[in-house]
Amino acid sequence: MNLVGKKETMEEKNERKSLENNEKSVVITNQDESNNKITYRGWKVMPFIIGNETFEKLGTIGTLANLLVYLTTVFNLDSITATNIINIFNGSASLSTLLGAFLCDTYFGRFKTLGFCTVASFLGLLTIQLTAAIKTMHPPQCGNSSTICEGPNAGQMTFLLAGFALLIVGAAGIRPCNLAFGADQFNPNTESGKKGINSFFNWYFFTFTFAQMVSLSLIVYIQSNVSWAVGLGIPAGLMLFSCVVYYLGSKSYVKVKATGSPVTSIVQVVVVSFKKRGLNLPDQDPLLSLFDYMPPHSINSKLPHTCQFRFLDKAAIVTPQDHINQDGSASDPWNLCSIQQVEELKCLLRVIPIWLSGIVYYVAIVQQNTMLVFQALQSDRRLFHSNFQIPAASYTIFTMLSLTIWLPIYDRKVVPLLQRVTKKEGGFTLLQRMGIGMFISILCMIVSGIVEEQRRTMALTKPLGIMPRKGAISSMSGSWLIPQLALAGLSEAFTLVGQVEFYYKQFPENMRSLAGSLFFCGLAGSSYLSSLLISVIHKVTQKSATGNWLPQDLNKGRLDYFYFIIAGVGVINLCYFIVCAKWYKYKGVGDGNNDNSSSIELDHVSKKYERSVNGV
């Protein structure tokens, strides 16, 4: 047992050295020819990068946080239409990261991609701001007594959607590239560089939290209580400043050029396995009978052969027509793939069922950013019974606070205690953490349904007033919405953070940009699924005897039933996830080893490097 442990340690050291040498060679190769030696400026360029990130987040979050209220109050859209627009926009923005990561890795590199997409985001925010500033670009304002208001015309809607489209272009490049570009500025082969990367991610998440706090409080308040034109103009101005700050440091950045996308290798395995589908797999040891080649400077760790998805192994069958180069590689990779390539594709395929469960899970969290806003609008939002009202969109800040408060407690107090009990790194395996978060999301939906039932009852029996186009305002305090938001944040701390780490560790090293994109694609799927679910229930219940569950006036509907349905779907999804988790084989664990938890120890990247890149 000790000999095996020593052998694995030596392999990990050799692979780590190979990784570091390869990273170094890739970066130097992509420098300007006049520079023979790469210069990492690290913290000297951080004011430009962190400044860009801070103002970019203030701009985008400051606009998107209150967009649902903007669509219903300024553009006079009904609740269902506005919610679907927001869900489709969020889904498209997340889905676009897949294309953005591919174009970045294959053609443009991170510097050009970030620069172009930051400008696109500014133009998108400016377009949306103009819809508020110019009277002809939005419908006429409704009076307080109006029940039917004039909606936007085709031109107004087209201009608004053009702003959304530009924001989607911006998200396509910013989301998968911003963290990685910051990490590029530090030398990953030195201790100071590794510490710098860790510190950069800490600063990044600090600025992200800061941006959310400011956006959900100050900017949202200006939009809701002062002026939409001013409230949307501030984020646009901040994004313009973000563009200026970014390009001020352009001469000092380390700019890693595009080196190609790992998607090519995935497609090659699929194509070759289909070409050789009629061949029979040999009965002897795959390492002896199949094509086993590992590029000498590959950043990927060597993966053991697994029996799952065995039909893909046919891509590594050597036929008389296949030719091998002198260095051991295949002369035509579209006719012969290595076992390593096959196993890398298997890593992706094994993650897909887990990824699908994440799509259904996040539907519950989506409601805390959409439907909850409508609940807050028809609740008592007065602060300590004063005349000051908390903006409806600002309540979502409690989700962030719950996540922010819980994570350090979990990391510093809970994990060490669990490690002594379970004897596992992290206390729980990654899949166990994700399962706990899914269970909490079910509780979140149950609490949401109970609170909504109480809000509706008090609105019908003890109304506080009437809101135009909505109905009676419940005398229930908006503070009763905090428990479900706190549960949502706690759920995200387990499942969403666990998902990011899971994708990072379980994907081959050269697919980690793709892993980040897959995470955002899961969020996109959740937004689309939520929009579909809302539309279906709206149409089905509209013709039922009980009446529409999701009308403009929530007091006339049954939003609590909608929440309970999502909780039921969550129970089914949790059962599906448990089955997938039992079937799942962690990366680096061969068929002879069923100890899933030990796979975390097999990742050859150092622990500090893992934690830093985990945020990408």
TILUM-621544 format. One line per 8 residues: number of its first residue (from 0); their letters; for each residue z, x, y of C-alpha. Coordinates in steps of 0.25 Angstrom, whole numbers. Each point is the difference from the previous one (the first is absolute). Layout:
NUM = A = Z/X/Y ~ ...
END
This chain:
0 = MNLVGKKE = 0/0/0 ~ 3/11/9 ~ -13/7/-3 ~ -8/-12/4 ~ 8/-1/13 ~ -3/14/3 ~ -15/-1/-3 ~ -1/-13/9
8 = TMEEKNER = 7/8/11 ~ -10/11/-1 ~ -12/-9/0 ~ 6/-8/12 ~ 2/14/8 ~ -15/4/-4 ~ -5/-14/5 ~ 8/1/13
16 = KSLENNEK = -6/13/3 ~ -14/-5/-3 ~ 3/-12/9 ~ 5/9/11 ~ -12/10/-1 ~ -10/-12/0 ~ 6/-7/12 ~ 0/13/7
24 = SVVITNQD = -15/3/-4 ~ -4/-14/4 ~ 6/1/14 ~ -6/13/3 ~ -13/-3/-5 ~ -1/-12/10 ~ 4/8/12 ~ -10/5/10
32 = ESNNKITY = -8/12/-4 ~ 6/8/11 ~ 14/-1/-5 ~ 2/9/-12 ~ 15/-4/-1 ~ 5/-14/1 ~ 11/-3/11 ~ 10/-11/-3
40 = RGWKVMPF = 6/-4/14 ~ 10/-10/-7 ~ 10/-5/10 ~ -8/5/12 ~ -11/-11/-2 ~ 11/-11/-4 ~ 1/-5/14 ~ -14/-4/0
48 = IIGNETFE = 0/-6/-15 ~ 14/-7/1 ~ -4/-5/14 ~ -13/-5/-5 ~ 7/-7/-11 ~ 11/-6/8 ~ -9/-6/11 ~ -10/-5/-11
56 = KLGTIGTL = 11/-7/-7 ~ 6/-6/13 ~ -14/-5/3 ~ -4/-6/-13 ~ 14/-6/-4 ~ 2/-5/14 ~ -13/-8/-1 ~ 1/-5/-15
64 = ANLLVYLT = 14/-3/0 ~ -1/-12/8 ~ -15/-4/-3 ~ 4/-12/-8 ~ 6/-6/13 ~ -11/4/8 ~ -10/-7/-8 ~ 7/-13/-1
72 = TVFNLDSI = 5/-1/15 ~ -12/7/8 ~ -12/-3/-10 ~ 6/-13/-4 ~ -3/2/-15 ~ 8/-8/-10 ~ 11/7/-8 ~ -8/0/-13
80 = TATNIINI = -13/6/7 ~ 8/10/7 ~ 8/4/-12 ~ -13/2/-8 ~ -6/8/11 ~ 12/10/0 ~ 0/1/-15 ~ -15/3/-1
88 = FNGSASLS = 1/10/11 ~ 12/7/-6 ~ -7/0/-14 ~ -13/5/6 ~ 7/11/8 ~ 8/5/-13 ~ -13/-1/-8 ~ -8/8/9
96 = TLLGAFLC = 9/12/-2 ~ -7/2/-14 ~ -14/2/8 ~ 7/8/10 ~ 6/10/-9 ~ -13/1/-8 ~ -8/3/13 ~ 11/10/5
104 = DTYFGRFK = 1/8/-13 ~ -15/0/-3 ~ -7/1/14 ~ 9/1/13 ~ 13/7/-3 ~ 13/-5/6 ~ -1/5/15 ~ -13/-8/2
112 = TLGFCTVA = 4/-12/-7 ~ 13/-1/7 ~ -7/2/14 ~ -11/-10/-2 ~ 10/-11/-6 ~ 10/2/11 ~ -11/-3/10 ~ -4/-12/-8
120 = SFLGLLTI = 14/-5/0 ~ 1/1/15 ~ -13/-8/2 ~ 6/-10/-9 ~ 13/-2/7 ~ -8/0/14 ~ -9/-11/-6 ~ 12/-9/-4
128 = QLTAAIKT = 7/3/14 ~ -13/-5/7 ~ 1/-13/-7 ~ 13/-2/7 ~ -3/6/13 ~ -13/-7/3 ~ 2/-16/0 ~ -14/-2/-5
136 = MHPPQCGN = 3/8/-13 ~ 10/-10/-5 ~ 1/-15/0 ~ 7/-8/11 ~ 15/-1/0 ~ 7/-12/-7 ~ 10/-8/8 ~ 14/-2/-5
144 = SSTICEGP = -3/-14/-4 ~ -13/2/-7 ~ -2/-2/-14 ~ -15/3/-1 ~ -5/13/6 ~ -13/5/2 ~ -3/12/-10 ~ -8/12/3
152 = NAGQMTFL = -15/-1/1 ~ -10/9/-9 ~ -1/11/11 ~ 15/1/2 ~ 2/1/-15 ~ -11/10/-2 ~ 6/9/11 ~ 14/-1/-6
160 = LAGFALLI = -5/3/-14 ~ -8/12/5 ~ 14/6/5 ~ 5/-3/-14 ~ -12/7/-6 ~ 3/13/8 ~ 14/0/-4 ~ -4/0/-15
168 = VGAAGIRP = -9/12/3 ~ 12/7/6 ~ 9/-3/-11 ~ -11/5/-10 ~ 2/14/4 ~ 14/0/7 ~ 8/-5/-12 ~ -5/9/-11
176 = CNLAFGAD = -1/13/9 ~ 11/0/10 ~ 11/6/-8 ~ -9/9/-8 ~ -6/6/13 ~ 14/3/6 ~ 4/7/-13 ~ -13/9/1
184 = QFNPNTES = 6/7/12 ~ 11/7/-9 ~ -2/11/-10 ~ 3/-7/-13 ~ 2/14/-7 ~ 12/5/8 ~ 14/-5/1 ~ 0/-3/15
192 = GKKGINSF = -13/-8/-2 ~ 6/-8/-11 ~ 12/-3/9 ~ -9/-3/11 ~ -8/-10/-8 ~ 13/-7/-4 ~ 5/0/14 ~ -14/-6/5
200 = FNWYFFTF = 2/-12/-10 ~ 14/-2/5 ~ -5/-1/15 ~ -12/-8/-4 ~ 9/-11/-6 ~ 9/1/11 ~ -11/-3/10 ~ -5/-11/-9
208 = TFAQMVSL = 14/-6/1 ~ 1/2/15 ~ -14/-6/2 ~ 4/-13/-8 ~ 13/-1/7 ~ -7/0/14 ~ -12/-8/-4 ~ 9/-11/-7
216 = SLIVYIQS = 9/-1/12 ~ -5/4/14 ~ -15/-1/-2 ~ 1/-14/-7 ~ 10/-5/10 ~ -10/4/11 ~ -11/-7/-7 ~ 8/-13/-3
224 = NVSWAVGL = 7/-1/13 ~ -7/7/11 ~ -15/1/-2 ~ -9/1/-12 ~ -10/8/9 ~ 11/11/3 ~ 6/-1/-14 ~ -13/3/-6
232 = GIPAGLML = -4/10/10 ~ 12/9/-2 ~ -4/3/-15 ~ -15/2/4 ~ 5/10/11 ~ 9/7/-10 ~ -12/2/-10 ~ -8/6/11
240 = FSCVVYYL = 11/10/3 ~ 0/2/-15 ~ -15/4/0 ~ 2/10/12 ~ 12/7/-7 ~ -7/1/-13 ~ -12/7/6 ~ 8/9/9
248 = GSKSYVKV = 4/8/-12 ~ -13/0/-7 ~ -2/15/2 ~ 13/4/-7 ~ -1/-9/-12 ~ -2/5/-14 ~ -12/-8/-4 ~ -3/-1/-15
256 = KATGSPVT = -14/-5/-3 ~ -4/-10/-10 ~ -1/6/-14 ~ -5/-12/-8 ~ 6/-12/-6 ~ 7/-1/-14 ~ -8/-13/-2 ~ -12/8/-5
264 = SIVQVVVV = 8/5/-12 ~ 5/-14/-3 ~ -14/-6/0 ~ -5/12/-9 ~ 10/-4/-11 ~ -4/-15/1 ~ -15/3/-1 ~ 1/11/-11
272 = SFKKRGLN = 9/-8/-8 ~ -10/-12/1 ~ -11/9/-4 ~ 7/5/-12 ~ 6/-13/-4 ~ -8/0/-13 ~ 7/13/-5 ~ 12/0/-9
280 = LPDQDPLL = 12/8/4 ~ 4/11/-9 ~ 13/-1/-9 ~ 5/14/3 ~ 8/5/11 ~ -7/-4/14 ~ 4/13/6 ~ -9/7/-11
288 = SLFDYMPP = -11/-10/-1 ~ -2/-5/14 ~ -5/8/12 ~ 13/6/6 ~ -3/7/13 ~ 9/2/12 ~ -5/6/13 ~ 7/13/3
296 = HSINSKLP = 4/-4/15 ~ 2/-15/-2 ~ 12/-5/7 ~ 2/-11/-11 ~ 11/3/-11 ~ -5/0/-14 ~ 2/-13/-7 ~ 3/-2/-15
304 = HTCQFRFL = -10/-9/-8 ~ 5/-14/-1 ~ -6/-11/-10 ~ 0/-11/10 ~ -14/-4/5 ~ -6/8/-12 ~ -14/-5/3 ~ 0/9/12
312 = DKAAIVTP = 2/12/-9 ~ -15/-1/-4 ~ -4/6/14 ~ 6/13/-6 ~ -8/0/-13 ~ -9/13/0 ~ -14/-3/-6 ~ -11/9/-3
320 = QDHINQDG = -7/-4/13 ~ 12/5/9 ~ 0/14/5 ~ 12/8/4 ~ 0/10/12 ~ 5/14/-2 ~ 13/-3/8 ~ 2/-11/-10
328 = SASDPWNL = -4/-12/8 ~ -10/-11/-3 ~ -14/3/5 ~ -2/-15/3 ~ 13/-7/3 ~ -8/-14/-1 ~ -2/3/-14 ~ 13/6/-4
336 = CSIQQVEE = 14/-1/5 ~ 13/8/-3 ~ 13/-6/-7 ~ 7/3/14 ~ -10/-9/7 ~ 2/-11/-10 ~ 15/1/1 ~ -1/-1/15
344 = LKCLLRVI = -7/-13/-1 ~ 10/-5/-10 ~ 11/3/11 ~ -8/-10/9 ~ -2/-10/-10 ~ 15/0/-5 ~ 4/-3/15 ~ -9/-12/2
352 = PIWLSGIV = 9/-10/-7 ~ 12/5/7 ~ -8/-1/13 ~ -4/-14/-3 ~ 14/-5/-1 ~ 3/7/14 ~ -11/-9/6 ~ 8/-13/-5
360 = YYVAIVQQ = 13/6/4 ~ -4/2/14 ~ -4/-14/3 ~ 15/-3/1 ~ 2/10/11 ~ -13/-4/7 ~ 7/-14/3 ~ 11/7/8
368 = NTMLVFQA = -10/5/10 ~ -8/-13/1 ~ 7/-13/-4 ~ 13/5/5 ~ -5/1/14 ~ -3/-15/0 ~ 14/-3/-6 ~ 6/8/12
376 = LQSDRRLF = -9/-7/10 ~ 7/-13/-5 ~ 14/5/0 ~ 11/3/10 ~ -4/14/5 ~ 10/0/11 ~ 9/13/0 ~ 15/-4/0
384 = HSNFQIPA = -4/-14/6 ~ -5/7/12 ~ -14/-3/7 ~ -6/12/-6 ~ -9/-3/-12 ~ -3/11/-11 ~ -15/0/-1 ~ -4/-6/-14
392 = ASYTIFTM = -8/13/-4 ~ 12/9/3 ~ 8/-6/-12 ~ -8/9/-9 ~ 7/12/5 ~ 12/-4/-9 ~ -9/4/-12 ~ -3/14/5
400 = LSLTIWLP = 15/1/4 ~ 4/-4/-15 ~ -9/10/-6 ~ 4/11/10 ~ 15/-2/-2 ~ -1/-1/-15 ~ -9/13/-3 ~ 10/10/4
408 = IYDRKVVP = 11/-7/-6 ~ -8/-1/-13 ~ -4/15/1 ~ 13/6/3 ~ 10/-9/-7 ~ -6/-9/-11 ~ -10/10/-6 ~ 11/11/-3
416 = LLQRVTKK = 8/-11/-6 ~ -11/-6/-9 ~ -4/14/-4 ~ 13/3/-6 ~ -1/-13/-8 ~ -14/-1/-4 ~ -3/16/-1 ~ -13/-3/7
424 = EGGFTLLQ = -6/7/13 ~ 1/-11/11 ~ 9/-9/-9 ~ -11/-9/-4 ~ -14/3/-4 ~ -11/-4/10 ~ -4/-12/-8 ~ 15/-5/-1
432 = RMGIGMFI = 1/2/15 ~ -12/-9/2 ~ 5/-10/-9 ~ 13/-2/7 ~ -8/-2/13 ~ -8/-11/-6 ~ 13/-7/-5 ~ 5/1/14
440 = SILCMIVS = -13/-6/6 ~ 2/-12/-9 ~ 14/-2/6 ~ -6/2/14 ~ -9/-12/-3 ~ 11/-9/-5 ~ 9/3/12 ~ -12/-3/9
448 = GIVEEQRR = -2/-13/-7 ~ 14/-4/2 ~ 1/4/14 ~ -13/-7/4 ~ 5/-13/-7 ~ 13/1/9 ~ -9/3/13 ~ -9/-12/-3
456 = TMALTKPL = 12/-9/-3 ~ 7/4/13 ~ -13/-1/8 ~ -1/-15/-5 ~ 14/-4/2 ~ 5/9/12 ~ -12/5/8 ~ 2/9/11
464 = GIMPRKGA = -13/-3/7 ~ -15/-2/-1 ~ -10/12/-1 ~ -14/-4/5 ~ -10/-1/-12 ~ 11/3/-10 ~ 11/-10/0 ~ 15/-1/0
472 = ISSMSGSW = 8/13/2 ~ 11/1/-10 ~ 14/2/4 ~ 2/10/-11 ~ 2/14/6 ~ -12/10/-3 ~ 11/10/-5 ~ 0/-8/-13
480 = LIPQLALA = -14/7/-2 ~ 6/14/-1 ~ 5/-1/-14 ~ -14/-2/-6 ~ -5/11/9 ~ 10/9/-4 ~ -3/-3/-15 ~ -15/3/3
488 = GLSEAFTL = 4/14/6 ~ 9/3/-12 ~ -12/-4/-9 ~ -10/9/7 ~ 10/12/-1 ~ 0/-1/-15 ~ -15/-5/-3 ~ -9/5/12
496 = VGQVEFYY = 7/13/1 ~ 0/1/-15 ~ -15/-3/0 ~ -3/11/9 ~ 7/10/-8 ~ -5/-6/-13 ~ -15/2/4 ~ 3/14/6
504 = KQFPENMR = 6/5/-13 ~ -9/-7/-10 ~ -14/3/6 ~ -6/13/-2 ~ 2/9/12 ~ -14/-1/5 ~ 1/-15/0 ~ 12/-1/9
512 = SLAGSLFF = -8/-5/12 ~ -6/-10/-9 ~ 14/-4/-4 ~ 4/-3/14 ~ -13/-8/2 ~ 4/-8/-13 ~ 13/-3/6 ~ -6/-6/12
520 = CGLAGSSY = -10/-7/-9 ~ 12/-7/-7 ~ 5/-5/14 ~ -14/-5/3 ~ 0/-8/-13 ~ 13/-6/3 ~ -5/-4/14 ~ -12/-7/-6
528 = LSSLLISV = 8/-6/-12 ~ 10/-6/10 ~ -12/-5/9 ~ -6/-7/-13 ~ 14/-6/-4 ~ 2/-6/14 ~ -14/-6/0 ~ 1/-6/-14
536 = IHKVTQKS = 14/-6/2 ~ -4/-5/14 ~ -12/-7/-5 ~ 6/-5/-13 ~ 13/-6/6 ~ -8/-6/12 ~ -5/-11/-10 ~ 13/-1/-8
544 = ATGNWLPQ = 11/-11/1 ~ 10/9/6 ~ -9/5/11 ~ -5/13/5 ~ 10/11/-3 ~ -5/9/11 ~ -3/-8/12 ~ 0/4/15
552 = DLNKGRLD = 14/-6/1 ~ 8/7/-11 ~ 10/-12/1 ~ -10/-9/-5 ~ -3/10/-12 ~ 7/6/-11 ~ -1/15/2 ~ 12/2/-9
560 = YFYFIIAG = -8/-5/-12 ~ -10/10/3 ~ 10/11/0 ~ 5/-5/-13 ~ -14/1/-6 ~ -1/14/4 ~ 14/3/-6 ~ -6/-6/-13
568 = VGVINLCY = -12/8/1 ~ 9/12/2 ~ 8/-3/-13 ~ -13/0/-8 ~ -5/13/7 ~ 13/7/-3 ~ -1/-4/-15 ~ -15/6/0
576 = FIVCAKWY = 5/12/7 ~ 11/3/-10 ~ -11/-1/-11 ~ -9/10/7 ~ 12/9/3 ~ 3/1/-15 ~ -14/3/-3 ~ -2/10/11
584 = KYKGVGDG = -1/15/-4 ~ 5/9/11 ~ -10/11/5 ~ 2/13/-8 ~ 7/-6/-12 ~ -9/1/-13 ~ 0/-9/-12 ~ 11/7/-7
592 = NNDNSSSI = 10/-2/11 ~ 5/-14/4 ~ 11/5/10 ~ -6/-6/13 ~ 11/5/9 ~ -3/14/-3 ~ -14/-1/5 ~ 5/1/14
600 = ELDHVSKK = 5/14/-3 ~ -14/4/-5 ~ -7/0/14 ~ -3/14/3 ~ 2/-2/15 ~ 13/5/6 ~ 10/-11/3 ~ 0/3/15
608 = YERSVNGV = -15/-1/0 ~ 0/-13/-7 ~ 9/-6/10 ~ -8/4/12 ~ -13/-5/-6 ~ 6/-12/-5 ~ -1/-7/13 ~ -15/2/1
END
